[in-house]
Amino acid sequence: MRTGARSVLSAAAAVTALGLLTACGGSGSDSEGDGGGDQKVAQEESGAAEPLSASALERAALTKADLKGYGIGDMTERDFSGGKEAKALKPGCEPLAALMGTGFDPAPRGSVYRSYAAASGRAAGVSGIVRISSYGPGDAEKTVKDLKAAVSACGGGFAATDGSGKRADVASVTVADAPDAGDEALSYRLVDGGKEKAVIAFTVVRSGPQLTVVFGVNLTDPTRSSVPGAVVDRQVRKVEAANRS
C-alpha cells in the first residue's frame, strides 16, 4: 500500500471494500452525527496520567458497540501504511507527512488502529482511520506543537514522496475548527496533489500522554471530506477513561 496522502485514501477505500458501511453495529453511545464536540467529559489533571500500555490502548480503542450508525474494524499499522515512511521534501512539513506513515519523531511507545465508516446521519459516506498512541514524557506535547507549526508553515502545500520514493505531493493545508476536547486539539484539511484534489481531514486530540488521531475522507465526494465529531468524541472519552483508571 502506498504511503503519503494517497495511502489514507487507499486505506479508507479499503474500509468500504471490507463492508463496514453496512456493518454498522451496536448501541452504547449517545453520540451520533457530527455534533460530538460539545460533549467533552470533565477530566482529572492530565499531568497525573501515565502512558497507557499496549493492552490498555487496545481496551481503549473503539469497538462496534461504541457508535450507532458506524462500522468499526480492526486495523494494523501495516494495513494503513505498508510499514513505509512518507517524506516531505520541505523539512518544516515533515510532521504532516509523518502522520500518514510510520516515521514518527518522537516515536510513540505504542499505537492501536481502527477503521470506521458511517452509513447513516449527517456523516453518511465518510470513512477513515483512528489511531490512538501513548507517548513518553513530553513527547505527545511536542508532537502536537510540531504539527501546529507545520500546518502554519505549509499552507501552500509541499512536495512529498511515498514509501517507495514516488511523488505524493500535497497541494494545500488549511486549518479547520478543532473540537473542545482533551488538553489540546487541532484540526486541518489536506488537499492531495493529484488531479482529483481529494481532501483528507485530520483531527488530533491530546489527553495527557496519549494522542487520538482521526483521519476522515468522503468517498462519495472526496472534495468534501470531514472528521465526524461523534467518532472523535467517543474515542477521546474512552482514552480519558483509561487515563483515569
HUFEN-V735787 format. One record per helix or strand. SS is the DSSP state (hx for helix, st for strand). FROM is the first residue (numbers start at 1). TO is the last residue. If there is no record, write none. Layout:
# HUFEN-V735787
<<SS FROM TO> <SS FROM TO>>
This chain:
# HUFEN-V735787
<<hx 5 17> <hx 36 39> <hx 46 48> <hx 54 60> <st 70 75> <hx 77 81> <st 87 88> <hx 91 98> <st 110 118> <st 126 134> <hx 139 153> <st 158 158> <st 160 161> <st 167 167> <st 170 176> <st 184 192> <st 199 207> <st 210 218> <hx 222 224> <hx 229 244>>
